């Protein structure tokens, strides 16, 4: 999956509960598209080498992600 597909994923907004972009080529720009997805309960981005601390910081303060956030590099 790449950033272009993140637009499609993010378009599901309130119906989106789980996002697993593990082992994808999603970047900080792609992860930023999830900011308006207020129903997400779990985000898995294991082995996503193109997402930086800055990209993850864009989602900080989004407490709904804390319990379901998974990151392994």
Predicted model as a PDB file, atoms N, CA, C, CB and O in Angstrom, pLDDT in the B-factor column:
MODEL        1                                                                  
ATOM      1  N   UNK A   1       0.848  -1.172   0.000  1.00 84.00           N  
ATOM      2  CA  UNK A   1       0.000   0.000   0.000  1.00 84.00           C  
ATOM      3  C   UNK A   1       0.893   1.235   0.000  1.00 84.00           C  
ATOM      4  CB  UNK A   1      -0.965  -0.002   1.220  1.00 84.00           C  
ATOM      5  O   UNK A   1       1.939   1.265   0.648  1.00 84.00           O  
ATOM      6  N   UNK A   2       0.472   2.221  -0.718  1.00 92.00           N  
ATOM      7  CA  UNK A   2       1.191   3.490  -0.791  1.00 92.00           C  
ATOM      8  C   UNK A   2       0.258   4.614  -0.380  1.00 92.00           C  
ATOM      9  CB  UNK A   2       1.753   3.735  -2.215  1.00 92.00           C  
ATOM     10  O   UNK A   2      -0.924   4.386  -0.123  1.00 92.00           O  
ATOM     11  N   UNK A   3       0.789   5.828  -0.319  1.00 94.00           N  
ATOM     12  CA  UNK A   3       0.027   6.992   0.133  1.00 94.00           C  
ATOM     13  C   UNK A   3      -1.260   7.217  -0.667  1.00 94.00           C  
ATOM     14  CB  UNK A   3       0.891   8.225   0.050  1.00 94.00           C  
ATOM     15  O   UNK A   3      -2.266   7.642  -0.098  1.00 94.00           O  
ATOM     16  N   UNK A   4      -1.247   6.944  -1.951  1.00 93.00           N  
ATOM     17  CA  UNK A   4      -2.445   7.158  -2.770  1.00 93.00           C  
ATOM     18  C   UNK A   4      -3.613   6.327  -2.249  1.00 93.00           C  
ATOM     19  CB  UNK A   4      -2.163   6.806  -4.243  1.00 93.00           C  
ATOM     20  O   UNK A   4      -4.755   6.786  -2.280  1.00 93.00           O  
ATOM     21  N   UNK A   5      -3.351   5.129  -1.777  1.00 93.00           N  
ATOM     22  CA  UNK A   5      -4.411   4.286  -1.234  1.00 93.00           C  
ATOM     23  C   UNK A   5      -4.883   4.786   0.122  1.00 93.00           C  
ATOM     24  CB  UNK A   5      -3.934   2.849  -1.117  1.00 93.00           C  
ATOM     25  O   UNK A   5      -6.012   4.500   0.519  1.00 93.00           O  
ATOM     26  N   UNK A   6      -4.052   5.522   0.837  1.00 94.00           N  
ATOM     27  CA  UNK A   6      -4.455   6.049   2.139  1.00 94.00           C  
ATOM     28  C   UNK A   6      -5.603   7.038   1.991  1.00 94.00           C  
ATOM     29  CB  UNK A   6      -3.267   6.719   2.838  1.00 94.00           C  
ATOM     30  O   UNK A   6      -6.418   7.177   2.902  1.00 94.00           O  
ATOM     31  N   UNK A   7      -5.678   7.725   0.856  1.00 94.00           N  
ATOM     32  CA  UNK A   7      -6.809   8.617   0.600  1.00 94.00           C  
ATOM     33  C   UNK A   7      -8.106   7.812   0.540  1.00 94.00           C  
ATOM     34  CB  UNK A   7      -6.598   9.406  -0.717  1.00 94.00           C  
ATOM     35  O   UNK A   7      -9.135   8.243   1.060  1.00 94.00           O  
ATOM     36  N   UNK A   8      -8.052   6.660  -0.089  1.00 94.00           N  
ATOM     37  CA  UNK A   8      -9.228   5.793  -0.183  1.00 94.00           C  
ATOM     38  C   UNK A   8      -9.596   5.269   1.206  1.00 94.00           C  
ATOM     39  CB  UNK A   8      -8.968   4.612  -1.161  1.00 94.00           C  
ATOM     40  O   UNK A   8     -10.767   5.277   1.586  1.00 94.00           O  
ATOM     41  N   UNK A   9      -8.604   4.819   1.954  1.00 93.00           N  
ATOM     42  CA  UNK A   9      -8.838   4.313   3.309  1.00 93.00           C  
ATOM     43  C   UNK A   9      -9.435   5.414   4.180  1.00 93.00           C  
ATOM     44  CB  UNK A   9      -7.522   3.782   3.934  1.00 93.00           C  
ATOM     45  O   UNK A   9     -10.442   5.197   4.853  1.00 93.00           O  
ATOM     46  N   UNK A  10      -8.826   6.577   4.171  1.00 92.00           N  
ATOM     47  CA  UNK A  10      -9.281   7.693   5.009  1.00 92.00           C  
ATOM     48  C   UNK A  10     -10.667   8.191   4.611  1.00 92.00           C  
ATOM     49  CB  UNK A  10      -8.288   8.839   4.933  1.00 92.00           C  
ATOM     50  O   UNK A  10     -11.357   8.807   5.424  1.00 92.00           O  
ATOM     51  N   UNK A  11     -11.074   7.941   3.398  1.00 94.00           N  
ATOM     52  CA  UNK A  11     -12.394   8.394   2.957  1.00 94.00           C  
ATOM     53  C   UNK A  11     -13.525   7.670   3.696  1.00 94.00           C  
ATOM     54  CB  UNK A  11     -12.541   8.184   1.450  1.00 94.00           C  
ATOM     55  O   UNK A  11     -14.677   8.100   3.638  1.00 94.00           O  
ATOM     56  N   UNK A  12     -13.207   6.592   4.379  1.00 92.00           N  
ATOM     57  CA  UNK A  12     -14.206   5.829   5.137  1.00 92.00           C  
ATOM     58  C   UNK A  12     -14.505   6.463   6.492  1.00 92.00           C  
ATOM     59  CB  UNK A  12     -13.729   4.397   5.336  1.00 92.00           C  
ATOM     60  O   UNK A  12     -15.403   6.016   7.206  1.00 92.00           O  
ATOM     61  N   UNK A  13     -13.766   7.483   6.838  1.00 88.00           N  
ATOM     62  CA  UNK A  13     -13.882   8.264   8.072  1.00 88.00           C  
ATOM     63  C   UNK A  13     -14.497   7.536   9.263  1.00 88.00           C  
ATOM     64  CB  UNK A  13     -14.681   9.463   7.799  1.00 88.00           C  
ATOM     65  O   UNK A  13     -13.814   6.753   9.922  1.00 88.00           O  
ATOM     66  N   UNK A  14     -15.765   7.779   9.550  1.00 87.00           N  
ATOM     67  CA  UNK A  14     -16.386   7.282  10.782  1.00 87.00           C  
ATOM     68  C   UNK A  14     -16.632   5.778  10.793  1.00 87.00           C  
ATOM     69  CB  UNK A  14     -17.682   7.984  11.003  1.00 87.00           C  
ATOM     70  O   UNK A  14     -16.815   5.204  11.867  1.00 87.00           O  
ATOM     71  N   UNK A  15     -16.642   5.130   9.647  1.00 92.00           N  
ATOM     72  CA  UNK A  15     -16.856   3.686   9.622  1.00 92.00           C  
ATOM     73  C   UNK A  15     -15.549   2.908   9.753  1.00 92.00           C  
ATOM     74  CB  UNK A  15     -17.563   3.289   8.341  1.00 92.00           C  
ATOM     75  O   UNK A  15     -15.570   1.679   9.829  1.00 92.00           O  
ATOM     76  N   UNK A  16     -14.433   3.594   9.779  1.00 90.00           N  
ATOM     77  CA  UNK A  16     -13.119   2.962   9.849  1.00 90.00           C  
ATOM     78  C   UNK A  16     -12.752   2.684  11.308  1.00 90.00           C  
ATOM     79  CB  UNK A  16     -12.045   3.855   9.177  1.00 90.00           C  
ATOM     80  O   UNK A  16     -12.592   3.617  12.095  1.00 90.00           O  
ATOM     81  N   UNK A  17     -12.618   1.406  11.671  1.00 89.00           N  
ATOM     82  CA  UNK A  17     -12.309   1.031  13.048  1.00 89.00           C  
ATOM     83  C   UNK A  17     -10.882   0.532  13.222  1.00 89.00           C  
ATOM     84  CB  UNK A  17     -13.268  -0.026  13.515  1.00 89.00           C  
ATOM     85  O   UNK A  17     -10.252   0.807  14.243  1.00 89.00           O  
ATOM     86  N   UNK A  18     -10.371  -0.190  12.248  1.00 89.00           N  
ATOM     87  CA  UNK A  18      -9.058  -0.818  12.328  1.00 89.00           C  
ATOM     88  C   UNK A  18      -8.281  -0.507  11.059  1.00 89.00           C  
ATOM     89  CB  UNK A  18      -9.183  -2.350  12.537  1.00 89.00           C  
ATOM     90  O   UNK A  18      -8.802  -0.640   9.952  1.00 89.00           O  
ATOM     91  N   UNK A  19      -7.044  -0.097  11.226  1.00 90.00           N  
ATOM     92  CA  UNK A  19      -6.171   0.152  10.081  1.00 90.00           C  
ATOM     93  C   UNK A  19      -4.889  -0.631  10.296  1.00 90.00           C  
ATOM     94  CB  UNK A  19      -5.878   1.682   9.897  1.00 90.00           C  
ATOM     95  O   UNK A  19      -4.232  -0.486  11.327  1.00 90.00           O  
ATOM     96  N   UNK A  20      -4.536  -1.452   9.333  1.00 91.00           N  
ATOM     97  CA  UNK A  20      -3.290  -2.210   9.385  1.00 91.00           C  
ATOM     98  C   UNK A  20      -2.520  -1.913   8.098  1.00 91.00           C  
ATOM     99  CB  UNK A  20      -3.558  -3.759   9.554  1.00 91.00           C  
ATOM    100  O   UNK A  20      -2.852  -2.419   7.026  1.00 91.00           O  
ATOM    101  N   UNK A  21      -1.505  -1.097   8.228  1.00 91.00           N  
ATOM    102  CA  UNK A  21      -0.675  -0.741   7.071  1.00 91.00           C  
ATOM    103  C   UNK A  21       0.712  -1.355   7.197  1.00 91.00           C  
ATOM    104  CB  UNK A  21      -0.565   0.789   6.931  1.00 91.00           C  
ATOM    105  O   UNK A  21       1.664  -0.889   6.571  1.00 91.00           O  
ATOM    106  N   UNK A  22       0.820  -2.396   8.006  1.00 91.00           N  
ATOM    107  CA  UNK A  22       2.100  -3.059   8.246  1.00 91.00           C  
ATOM    108  C   UNK A  22       2.776  -3.461   6.944  1.00 91.00           C  
ATOM    109  CB  UNK A  22       1.903  -4.284   9.125  1.00 91.00           C  
ATOM    110  O   UNK A  22       2.119  -3.870   5.986  1.00 91.00           O  
ATOM    111  N   UNK A  23       4.082  -3.340   6.926  1.00 92.00           N  
ATOM    112  CA  UNK A  23       4.917  -3.719   5.779  1.00 92.00           C  
ATOM    113  C   UNK A  23       4.542  -2.970   4.500  1.00 92.00           C  
ATOM    114  CB  UNK A  23       4.811  -5.213   5.537  1.00 92.00           C  
ATOM    115  O   UNK A  23       4.708  -3.495   3.399  1.00 92.00           O  
ATOM    116  N   UNK A  24       4.045  -1.766   4.643  1.00 94.00           N  
ATOM    117  CA  UNK A  24       3.649  -0.993   3.466  1.00 94.00           C  
ATOM    118  C   UNK A  24       4.667   0.115   3.189  1.00 94.00           C  
ATOM    119  CB  UNK A  24       2.239  -0.391   3.660  1.00 94.00           C  
ATOM    120  O   UNK A  24       5.650   0.272   3.912  1.00 94.00           O  
ATOM    121  N   UNK A  25       4.410   0.862   2.144  1.00 95.00           N  
ATOM    122  CA  UNK A  25       5.268   1.976   1.766  1.00 95.00           C  
ATOM    123  C   UNK A  25       4.622   3.310   2.104  1.00 95.00           C  
ATOM    124  CB  UNK A  25       5.592   1.914   0.282  1.00 95.00           C  
ATOM    125  O   UNK A  25       4.954   4.330   1.501  1.00 95.00           O  
ATOM    126  N   UNK A  26       3.700   3.312   3.064  1.00 95.00           N  
ATOM    127  CA  UNK A  26       3.032   4.538   3.487  1.00 95.00           C  
ATOM    128  C   UNK A  26       4.057   5.456   4.154  1.00 95.00           C  
ATOM    129  CB  UNK A  26       1.848   4.225   4.457  1.00 95.00           C  
ATOM    130  O   UNK A  26       4.930   5.000   4.893  1.00 95.00           O  
ATOM    131  N   UNK A  27       3.938   6.746   3.883  1.00 95.00           N  
ATOM    132  CA  UNK A  27       4.858   7.741   4.441  1.00 95.00           C  
ATOM    133  C   UNK A  27       4.127   8.621   5.459  1.00 95.00           C  
ATOM    134  CB  UNK A  27       5.471   8.613   3.313  1.00 95.00           C  
ATOM    135  O   UNK A  27       2.951   8.405   5.751  1.00 95.00           O  
ATOM    136  N   UNK A  28       4.832   9.599   5.983  1.00 93.00           N  
ATOM    137  CA  UNK A  28       4.231  10.559   6.911  1.00 93.00           C  
ATOM    138  C   UNK A  28       3.006  11.237   6.311  1.00 93.00           C  
ATOM    139  CB  UNK A  28       5.255  11.610   7.315  1.00 93.00           C  
ATOM    140  O   UNK A  28       2.015  11.463   7.005  1.00 93.00           O  
ATOM    141  N   UNK A  29       3.072  11.556   5.043  1.00 95.00           N  
ATOM    142  CA  UNK A  29       1.939  12.202   4.372  1.00 95.00           C  
ATOM    143  C   UNK A  29       0.715  11.300   4.358  1.00 95.00           C  
ATOM    144  CB  UNK A  29       2.315  12.588   2.943  1.00 95.00           C  
ATOM    145  O   UNK A  29      -0.410  11.768   4.538  1.00 95.00           O  
ATOM    146  N   UNK A  30       0.929  10.030   4.148  1.00 94.00           N  
ATOM    147  CA  UNK A  30      -0.183   9.087   4.130  1.00 94.00           C  
ATOM    148  C   UNK A  30      -0.797   8.897   5.502  1.00 94.00           C  
ATOM    149  CB  UNK A  30       0.274   7.759   3.592  1.00 94.00           C  
ATOM    150  O   UNK A  30      -2.019   8.835   5.636  1.00 94.00           O  
ATOM    151  N   UNK A  31       0.044   8.804   6.524  1.00 91.00           N  
ATOM    152  CA  UNK A  31      -0.463   8.610   7.883  1.00 91.00           C  
ATOM    153  C   UNK A  31      -1.213   9.854   8.357  1.00 91.00           C  
ATOM    154  CB  UNK A  31       0.693   8.282   8.851  1.00 91.00           C  
ATOM    155  O   UNK A  31      -2.144   9.752   9.155  1.00 91.00           O  
ATOM    156  N   UNK A  32      -0.817  11.002   7.876  1.00 91.00           N  
ATOM    157  CA  UNK A  32      -1.480  12.251   8.255  1.00 91.00           C  
ATOM    158  C   UNK A  32      -2.942  12.276   7.794  1.00 91.00           C  
ATOM    159  CB  UNK A  32      -0.726  13.449   7.666  1.00 91.00           C  
ATOM    160  O   UNK A  32      -3.768  12.958   8.400  1.00 91.00           O  
ATOM    161  N   UNK A  33      -3.258  11.550   6.745  1.00 92.00           N  
ATOM    162  CA  UNK A  33      -4.633  11.507   6.235  1.00 92.00           C  
ATOM    163  C   UNK A  33      -5.606  10.872   7.224  1.00 92.00           C  
ATOM    164  CB  UNK A  33      -4.674  10.745   4.926  1.00 92.00           C  
ATOM    165  O   UNK A  33      -6.819  11.036   7.090  1.00 92.00           O  
ATOM    166  N   UNK A  34      -5.085  10.149   8.217  1.00 90.00           N  
ATOM    167  CA  UNK A  34      -5.948   9.481   9.190  1.00 90.00           C  
ATOM    168  C   UNK A  34      -6.411  10.398  10.315  1.00 90.00           C  
ATOM    169  CB  UNK A  34      -5.228   8.302   9.776  1.00 90.00           C  
ATOM    170  O   UNK A  34      -7.226   9.992  11.143  1.00 90.00           O  
ATOM    171  N   UNK A  35      -5.915  11.604  10.359  1.00 86.00           N  
ATOM    172  CA  UNK A  35      -6.264  12.520  11.454  1.00 86.00           C  
ATOM    173  C   UNK A  35      -7.760  12.728  11.626  1.00 86.00           C  
ATOM    174  CB  UNK A  35      -5.613  13.847  11.228  1.00 86.00           C  
ATOM    175  O   UNK A  35      -8.235  12.872  12.753  1.00 86.00           O  
ATOM    176  N   UNK A  36      -8.499  12.746  10.545  1.00 85.00           N  
ATOM    177  CA  UNK A  36      -9.936  13.007  10.619  1.00 85.00           C  
ATOM    178  C   UNK A  36     -10.783  11.743  10.772  1.00 85.00           C  
ATOM    179  CB  UNK A  36     -10.372  13.747   9.390  1.00 85.00           C  
ATOM    180  O   UNK A  36     -12.012  11.805  10.747  1.00 85.00           O  
ATOM    181  N   UNK A  37     -10.129  10.618  10.927  1.00 86.00           N  
ATOM    182  CA  UNK A  37     -10.848   9.348  11.086  1.00 86.00           C  
ATOM    183  C   UNK A  37     -11.068   9.096  12.573  1.00 86.00           C  
ATOM    184  CB  UNK A  37     -10.060   8.159  10.428  1.00 86.00           C  
ATOM    185  O   UNK A  37     -10.281   8.411  13.226  1.00 86.00           O  
ATOM    186  N   UNK A  38     -12.136   9.654  13.084  1.00 82.00           N  
ATOM    187  CA  UNK A  38     -12.358   9.684  14.531  1.00 82.00           C  
ATOM    188  C   UNK A  38     -12.792   8.361  15.150  1.00 82.00           C  
ATOM    189  CB  UNK A  38     -13.377  10.701  14.840  1.00 82.00           C  
ATOM    190  O   UNK A  38     -12.829   8.250  16.376  1.00 82.00           O  
ATOM    191  N   UNK A  39     -13.117   7.365  14.352  1.00 84.00           N  
ATOM    192  CA  UNK A  39     -13.586   6.092  14.910  1.00 84.00           C  
ATOM    193  C   UNK A  39     -12.505   5.026  15.008  1.00 84.00           C  
ATOM    194  CB  UNK A  39     -14.710   5.566  14.082  1.00 84.00           C  
ATOM    195  O   UNK A  39     -12.765   3.941  15.528  1.00 84.00           O  
ATOM    196  N   UNK A  40     -11.313   5.303  14.528  1.00 84.00           N  
ATOM    197  CA  UNK A  40     -10.248   4.300  14.557  1.00 84.00           C  
ATOM    198  C   UNK A  40      -9.955   3.902  15.994  1.00 84.00           C  
ATOM    199  CB  UNK A  40      -8.968   4.832  13.871  1.00 84.00           C  
ATOM    200  O   UNK A  40      -9.735   4.749  16.860  1.00 84.00           O  
ATOM    201  N   UNK A  41      -9.956   2.583  16.230  1.00 82.00           N  
ATOM    202  CA  UNK A  41      -9.648   2.040  17.541  1.00 82.00           C  
ATOM    203  C   UNK A  41      -8.287   1.375  17.572  1.00 82.00           C  
ATOM    204  CB  UNK A  41     -10.707   1.056  17.957  1.00 82.00           C  
ATOM    205  O   UNK A  41      -7.691   1.235  18.641  1.00 82.00           O  
ATOM    206  N   UNK A  42      -7.783   0.962  16.414  1.00 82.00           N  
ATOM    207  CA  UNK A  42      -6.508   0.276  16.356  1.00 82.00           C  
ATOM    208  C   UNK A  42      -5.760   0.653  15.078  1.00 82.00           C  
ATOM    209  CB  UNK A  42      -6.711  -1.241  16.435  1.00 82.00           C  
ATOM    210  O   UNK A  42      -6.330   0.682  13.988  1.00 82.00           O  
ATOM    211  N   UNK A  43      -4.482   0.937  15.242  1.00 85.00           N  
ATOM    212  CA  UNK A  43      -3.622   1.268  14.103  1.00 85.00           C  
ATOM    213  C   UNK A  43      -2.366   0.426  14.206  1.00 85.00           C  
ATOM    214  CB  UNK A  43      -3.273   2.796  14.065  1.00 85.00           C  
ATOM    215  O   UNK A  43      -1.614   0.541  15.174  1.00 85.00           O  
ATOM    216  N   UNK A  44      -2.135  -0.416  13.217  1.00 86.00           N  
ATOM    217  CA  UNK A  44      -0.933  -1.236  13.169  1.00 86.00           C  
ATOM    218  C   UNK A  44      -0.079  -0.764  11.998  1.00 86.00           C  
ATOM    219  CB  UNK A  44      -1.285  -2.753  13.036  1.00 86.00           C  
ATOM    220  O   UNK A  44      -0.534  -0.736  10.855  1.00 86.00           O  
ATOM    221  N   UNK A  45       1.141  -0.401  12.291  1.00 86.00           N  
ATOM    222  CA  UNK A  45       2.063   0.009  11.220  1.00 86.00           C  
ATOM    223  C   UNK A  45       3.438  -0.601  11.472  1.00 86.00           C  
ATOM    224  CB  UNK A  45       2.165   1.566  11.132  1.00 86.00           C  
ATOM    225  O   UNK A  45       4.453   0.094  11.520  1.00 86.00           O  
ATOM    226  N   UNK A  46       3.437  -1.910  11.629  1.00 87.00           N  
ATOM    227  CA  UNK A  46       4.668  -2.656  11.856  1.00 87.00           C  
ATOM    228  C   UNK A  46       5.550  -2.625  10.611  1.00 87.00           C  
ATOM    229  CB  UNK A  46       4.353  -4.106  12.251  1.00 87.00           C  
ATOM    230  O   UNK A  46       5.071  -2.812   9.492  1.00 87.00           O  
ATOM    231  N   UNK A  47       6.809  -2.393  10.815  1.00 88.00           N  
ATOM    232  CA  UNK A  47       7.801  -2.401   9.745  1.00 88.00           C  
ATOM    233  C   UNK A  47       7.519  -1.385   8.643  1.00 88.00           C  
ATOM    234  CB  UNK A  47       7.878  -3.768   9.146  1.00 88.00           C  
ATOM    235  O   UNK A  47       7.814  -1.640   7.475  1.00 88.00           O  
ATOM    236  N   UNK A  48       6.962  -0.257   8.998  1.00 89.00           N  
ATOM    237  CA  UNK A  48       6.731   0.837   8.054  1.00 89.00           C  
ATOM    238  C   UNK A  48       7.925   1.788   8.147  1.00 89.00           C  
ATOM    239  CB  UNK A  48       5.371   1.589   8.356  1.00 89.00           C  
ATOM    240  O   UNK A  48       7.903   2.752   8.912  1.00 89.00           O  
ATOM    241  N   UNK A  49       8.941   1.513   7.381  1.00 90.00           N  
ATOM    242  CA  UNK A  49      10.205   2.241   7.461  1.00 90.00           C  
ATOM    243  C   UNK A  49      10.121   3.686   6.987  1.00 90.00           C  
ATOM    244  CB  UNK A  49      11.237   1.528   6.662  1.00 90.00           C  
ATOM    245  O   UNK A  49      11.017   4.477   7.280  1.00 90.00           O  
ATOM    246  N   UNK A  50       9.072   4.048   6.267  1.00 92.00           N  
ATOM    247  CA  UNK A  50       8.978   5.398   5.722  1.00 92.00           C  
ATOM    248  C   UNK A  50       8.145   6.341   6.592  1.00 92.00           C  
ATOM    249  CB  UNK A  50       8.391   5.343   4.338  1.00 92.00           C  
ATOM    250  O   UNK A  50       7.912   7.493   6.225  1.00 92.00           O  
ATOM    251  N   UNK A  51       7.701   5.842   7.748  1.00 89.00           N  
ATOM    252  CA  UNK A  51       6.990   6.693   8.697  1.00 89.00           C  
ATOM    253  C   UNK A  51       7.981   7.080   9.787  1.00 89.00           C  
ATOM    254  CB  UNK A  51       5.724   5.967   9.298  1.00 89.00           C  
ATOM    255  O   UNK A  51       8.555   6.223  10.459  1.00 89.00           O  
ATOM    256  N   UNK A  52       8.168   8.374   9.948  1.00 87.00           N  
ATOM    257  CA  UNK A  52       9.150   8.874  10.912  1.00 87.00           C  
ATOM    258  C   UNK A  52       8.487   9.214  12.244  1.00 87.00           C  
ATOM    259  CB  UNK A  52       9.871  10.108  10.352  1.00 87.00           C  
ATOM    260  O   UNK A  52       7.268   9.126  12.388  1.00 87.00           O  
ATOM    261  N   UNK A  53       9.303   9.601  13.202  1.00 82.00           N  
ATOM    262  CA  UNK A  53       8.777  10.070  14.483  1.00 82.00           C  
ATOM    263  C   UNK A  53       7.882  11.286  14.266  1.00 82.00           C  
ATOM    264  CB  UNK A  53       9.929  10.414  15.455  1.00 82.00           C  
ATOM    265  O   UNK A  53       6.888  11.469  14.970  1.00 82.00           O  
ATOM    266  N   UNK A  54       8.238  12.107  13.296  1.00 85.00           N  
ATOM    267  CA  UNK A  54       7.415  13.273  12.968  1.00 85.00           C  
ATOM    268  C   UNK A  54       6.025  12.827  12.510  1.00 85.00           C  
ATOM    269  CB  UNK A  54       8.094  14.130  11.870  1.00 85.00           C  
ATOM    270  O   UNK A  54       5.016  13.391  12.935  1.00 85.00           O  
ATOM    271  N   UNK A  55       5.977  11.834  11.661  1.00 84.00           N  
ATOM    272  CA  UNK A  55       4.698  11.321  11.178  1.00 84.00           C  
ATOM    273  C   UNK A  55       3.846  10.771  12.304  1.00 84.00           C  
ATOM    274  CB  UNK A  55       4.924  10.248  10.140  1.00 84.00           C  
ATOM    275  O   UNK A  55       2.638  11.006  12.351  1.00 84.00           O  
ATOM    276  N   UNK A  56       4.466  10.046  13.202  1.00 79.00           N  
ATOM    277  CA  UNK A  56       3.729   9.525  14.356  1.00 79.00           C  
ATOM    278  C   UNK A  56       3.297  10.656  15.269  1.00 79.00           C  
ATOM    279  CB  UNK A  56       4.581   8.515  15.135  1.00 79.00           C  
ATOM    280  O   UNK A  56       2.240  10.588  15.895  1.00 79.00           O  
ATOM    281  N   UNK A  57       4.105  11.684  15.343  1.00 79.00           N  
ATOM    282  CA  UNK A  57       3.769  12.843  16.166  1.00 79.00           C  
ATOM    283  C   UNK A  57       2.534  13.567  15.662  1.00 79.00           C  
ATOM    284  CB  UNK A  57       4.934  13.801  16.214  1.00 79.00           C  
ATOM    285  O   UNK A  57       1.829  14.209  16.440  1.00 79.00           O  
ATOM    286  N   UNK A  58       2.267  13.470  14.369  1.00 78.00           N  
ATOM    287  CA  UNK A  58       1.069  14.097  13.820  1.00 78.00           C  
ATOM    288  C   UNK A  58      -0.190  13.478  14.405  1.00 78.00           C  
ATOM    289  CB  UNK A  58       1.053  13.977  12.298  1.00 78.00           C  
ATOM    290  O   UNK A  58      -1.244  14.112  14.447  1.00 78.00           O  
ATOM    291  N   UNK A  59      -0.072  12.226  14.859  1.00 73.00           N  
ATOM    292  CA  UNK A  59      -1.217  11.544  15.445  1.00 73.00           C  
ATOM    293  C   UNK A  59      -1.204  11.623  16.964  1.00 73.00           C  
ATOM    294  CB  UNK A  59      -1.244  10.096  15.004  1.00 73.00           C  
ATOM    295  O   UNK A  59      -2.158  11.193  17.612  1.00 73.00           O  
ATOM    296  N   UNK A  60      -0.146  12.160  17.536  1.00 67.00           N  
ATOM    297  CA  UNK A  60      -0.091  12.252  18.991  1.00 67.00           C  
ATOM    298  C   UNK A  60      -1.203  13.172  19.475  1.00 67.00           C  
ATOM    299  CB  UNK A  60       1.296  12.766  19.466  1.00 67.00           C  
ATOM    300  O   UNK A  60      -1.607  14.104  18.780  1.00 67.00           O  
ATOM    301  N   UNK A  61      -1.673  12.902  20.641  1.00 59.00           N  
ATOM    302  CA  UNK A  61      -2.810  13.640  21.147  1.00 59.00           C  
ATOM    303  C   UNK A  61      -4.121  13.022  20.698  1.00 59.00           C  
ATOM    304  CB  UNK A  61      -2.737  15.078  20.703  1.00 59.00           C  
ATOM    305  O   UNK A  61      -5.196  13.453  21.116  1.00 59.00           O  
ATOM    306  N   UNK A  62      -4.032  12.024  19.856  1.00 58.00           N  
ATOM    307  CA  UNK A  62      -5.216  11.304  19.406  1.00 58.00           C  
ATOM    308  C   UNK A  62      -5.347  10.084  20.322  1.00 58.00           C  
ATOM    309  CB  UNK A  62      -5.114  10.888  17.867  1.00 58.00           C  
ATOM    310  O   UNK A  62      -4.975   8.977  19.931  1.00 58.00           O  
ATOM    311  N   UNK A  63      -5.859  10.272  21.509  1.00 48.00           N  
ATOM    312  CA  UNK A  63      -5.863   9.238  22.537  1.00 48.00           C  
ATOM    313  C   UNK A  63      -6.547   7.951  22.099  1.00 48.00           C  
ATOM    314  CB  UNK A  63      -6.531   9.758  23.767  1.00 48.00           C  
ATOM    315  O   UNK A  63      -6.271   6.885  22.649  1.00 48.00           O  
ATOM    316  N   UNK A  64      -7.427   8.040  21.127  1.00 52.00           N  
ATOM    317  CA  UNK A  64      -8.114   6.818  20.694  1.00 52.00           C  
ATOM    318  C   UNK A  64      -7.143   5.797  20.116  1.00 52.00           C  
ATOM    319  CB  UNK A  64      -9.183   7.153  19.661  1.00 52.00           C  
ATOM    320  O   UNK A  64      -7.466   4.610  20.060  1.00 52.00           O  
ATOM    321  N   UNK A  65      -5.962   6.231  19.686  1.00 54.00           N  
ATOM    322  CA  UNK A  65      -4.985   5.308  19.111  1.00 54.00           C  
ATOM    323  C   UNK A  65      -4.130   4.615  20.162  1.00 54.00           C  
ATOM    324  CB  UNK A  65      -4.094   6.043  18.150  1.00 54.00           C  
ATOM    325  O   UNK A  65      -3.514   3.594  19.856  1.00 54.00           O  
ATOM    326  N   UNK A  66      -4.067   5.109  21.348  1.00 47.00           N  
ATOM    327  CA  UNK A  66      -3.093   4.631  22.319  1.00 47.00           C  
ATOM    328  C   UNK A  66      -3.206   3.149  22.629  1.00 47.00           C  
ATOM    329  CB  UNK A  66      -3.230   5.402  23.575  1.00 47.00           C  
ATOM    330  O   UNK A  66      -2.184   2.467  22.705  1.00 47.00           O  
ATOM    331  N   UNK A  67      -4.403   2.630  22.810  1.00 44.00           N  
ATOM    332  CA  UNK A  67      -4.553   1.236  23.175  1.00 44.00           C  
ATOM    333  C   UNK A  67      -4.272   0.288  22.024  1.00 44.00           C  
ATOM    334  CB  UNK A  67      -5.925   0.998  23.693  1.00 44.00           C  
ATOM    335  O   UNK A  67      -3.823  -0.835  22.252  1.00 44.00           O  
ATOM    336  N   UNK A  68      -4.525   0.708  20.803  1.00 49.00           N  
ATOM    337  CA  UNK A  68      -4.377  -0.193  19.680  1.00 49.00           C  
ATOM    338  C   UNK A  68      -3.208   0.105  18.768  1.00 49.00           C  
ATOM    339  CB  UNK A  68      -5.599  -0.179  18.896  1.00 49.00           C  
ATOM    340  O   UNK A  68      -3.145  -0.424  17.659  1.00 49.00           O  
ATOM    341  N   UNK A  69      -2.276   0.945  19.210  1.00 53.00           N  
ATOM    342  CA  UNK A  69      -1.173   1.317  18.335  1.00 53.00           C  
ATOM    343  C   UNK A  69      -0.060   0.282  18.415  1.00 53.00           C  
ATOM    344  CB  UNK A  69      -0.638   2.707  18.701  1.00 53.00           C  
ATOM    345  O   UNK A  69       0.405  -0.057  19.503  1.00 53.00           O  
ATOM    346  N   UNK A  70       0.363  -0.215  17.268  1.00 54.00           N  
ATOM    347  CA  UNK A  70       1.406  -1.225  17.201  1.00 54.00           C  
ATOM    348  C   UNK A  70       2.479  -0.767  16.234  1.00 54.00           C  
ATOM    349  CB  UNK A  70       0.831  -2.592  16.774  1.00 54.00           C  
ATOM    350  O   UNK A  70       2.187  -0.433  15.086  1.00 54.00           O  
ATOM    351  N   UNK A  71       3.706  -0.750  16.690  1.00 56.00           N  
ATOM    352  CA  UNK A  71       4.806  -0.344  15.813  1.00 56.00           C  
ATOM    353  C   UNK A  71       6.030  -1.168  16.126  1.00 56.00           C  
ATOM    354  CB  UNK A  71       5.117   1.159  15.965  1.00 56.00           C  
ATOM    355  O   UNK A  71       6.497  -1.181  17.265  1.00 56.00           O  
ATOM    356  N   UNK A  72       6.555  -1.857  15.135  1.00 55.00           N  
ATOM    357  CA  UNK A  72       7.801  -2.590  15.250  1.00 55.00           C  
ATOM    358  C   UNK A  72       8.651  -2.227  14.056  1.00 55.00           C  
ATOM    359  CB  UNK A  72       7.563  -4.127  15.333  1.00 55.00           C  
ATOM    360  O   UNK A  72       8.166  -2.193  12.925  1.00 55.00           O  
ATOM    361  N   UNK A  73       9.904  -1.959  14.303  1.00 52.00           N  
ATOM    362  CA  UNK A  73      10.815  -1.664  13.192  1.00 52.00           C  
ATOM    363  C   UNK A  73      11.959  -2.620  13.204  1.00 52.00           C  
ATOM    364  CB  UNK A  73      11.332  -0.233  13.259  1.00 52.00           C  
ATOM    365  O   UNK A  73      12.839  -2.540  12.347  1.00 52.00           O  
TER     366      UNK A  73                                                      
ENDMDL                                                                          
END                                                                             
